């Protein structure tokens, strides 16, 4: 099933350690990655997280971090990924583990 003319089909994905949601959207041509995340309704789907989590999260397309999610126009078939903030710096975590061994 094709998207209507002037619209594109995209996915917005977010995951916690215990569950994931992929939201399928049909949005107007010219919609940005950040706008698609806003339209996906993730705060309602993940009510245990503050809404700001999604408004300020880093975003990516197919595993590649977007430098400008507010300016990145989406194309048909794009998958926008919402990244969770790191709770601890990976280098600090490795150093802590190395010190315990």
C-alpha positions in Angstrom: 0.0 0.0 0.0 1.6 3.3 -1.1 1.5 6.5 0.8 -0.8 9.3 -0.5 0.8 11.8 -2.9 2.5 14.5 -0.9 3.0 12.1 2.1 5.7 9.7 3.1 5.6 6.6 5.3 8.1 6.5 8.2 8.7 4.6 11.4 9.7 6.0 14.8 11.4 3.5 17.1 12.2 3.7 20.8 13.3 0.9 23.2 13.8 0.4 26.9 15.7 -2.6 28.1 12.5 -4.6 28.5 10.3 -3.4 25.6 10.3 -1.6 22.3 7.8 0.3 20.3 7.9 1.0 16.5 5.3 3.5 15.4 4.3 3.6 11.8 3.4 7.1 10.5 2.3 8.7 7.3 3.5 12.3 7.3 3.6 15.2 4.9 6.6 15.5 2.6 9.1 17.8 4.3 8.5 16.5 7.8 11.6 16.5 9.9 12.9 13.7 12.1 12.1 15.7 15.3 8.6 16.4 14.0 8.0 12.7 13.3 9.0 11.9 16.9 6.6 14.5 18.2 3.8 13.0 16.1 4.6 9.4 17.3 3.1 10.0 20.7 5.9 8.3 22.6 5.2 10.0 25.9 1.8 8.3 26.1 3.3 5.0 25.2 6.1 5.3 27.8 4.3 7.1 30.5 7.0 6.0 33.1 9.4 8.5 31.4 9.3 12.3 31.5 8.0 13.8 28.2 11.2 15.8 27.9 13.0 12.5 27.3 11.6 12.5 23.8 11.7 16.2 23.1 15.5 16.4 23.7 16.7 12.9 22.8 19.4 12.3 20.2 17.9 10.9 17.0 19.2 8.7 14.3 18.3 7.2 11.0 19.0 3.5 10.6 21.6 3.5 13.3 23.4 6.7 12.2 23.2 9.7 14.6 21.7 12.8 13.1 23.6 16.0 13.6 20.5 18.1 12.8 17.3 16.3 13.6 15.3 19.5 13.4 16.5 20.0 9.8 16.6 16.4 8.6 13.8 16.0 6.1 12.4 12.4 6.0 12.1 10.3 3.0 9.6 7.4 2.3 10.7 4.4 4.3 13.0 6.1 6.8 13.2 4.7 10.3 13.8 7.4 13.0 15.4 6.0 16.1 15.1 7.8 19.5 18.2 7.2 21.6 18.0 6.9 25.4 20.4 9.2 27.3 23.4 7.4 28.8 23.2 7.0 32.5 26.9 6.6 32.9 29.8 7.4 30.6 31.0 4.2 28.9 34.6 5.0 29.7 33.8 5.4 33.4 31.9 2.1 33.4 34.8 0.2 31.8 37.3 1.8 34.3 35.0 0.8 37.2 34.7 -2.8 36.0 38.5 -3.0 35.4 39.1 -1.8 39.0 36.8 -4.5 40.4 38.6 -7.3 38.5 
